[in-house]
Amino acid sequence: MNLGNVNGYIEEMMNGQKVVKVFVMAMAGAERIFKLMDEKVETDDGYVTLVNVLEEDGTWKESETRTGRWELYTGNAISA
């Protein structure tokens, strides 16, 4: 066996390892995709209304002006 044969053998082994690594990574990605596809579809059971709020005395109060803070409006009160 000469140096060229040894070099070729080593290159084949390295390329084979790279192929296996790529295959394993592809299978892991496919597994995540299939798991996501099997997830139950989310349903919308109603409507959500977000309102601008201001913090006053430790509580959130609805504001008519734009504040950049939003909270869920449940109809009677601001949910915390």
RAMO-V161397 format. One record per residue. PSI is psi in whole degrees, -180 to 180 (* if undefined). Layout:
PSI
PSI
This chain:
128
177
-37
-41
-42
-44
-44
-40
-44
-42
-41
-43
-42
-45
-38
-41
-39
-41
-44
-43
-45
-42
-45
-42
-39
-40
-39
-41
-42
-39
-42
-39
-46
-37
-42
-40
-27
-8
148
139
133
144
149
112
10
-161
151
134
122
140
153
140
155
146
122
124
40
3
159
132
141
142
142
-25
157
124
-18
0
136
146
161
128
121
4
-44
-37
164
129
143
*
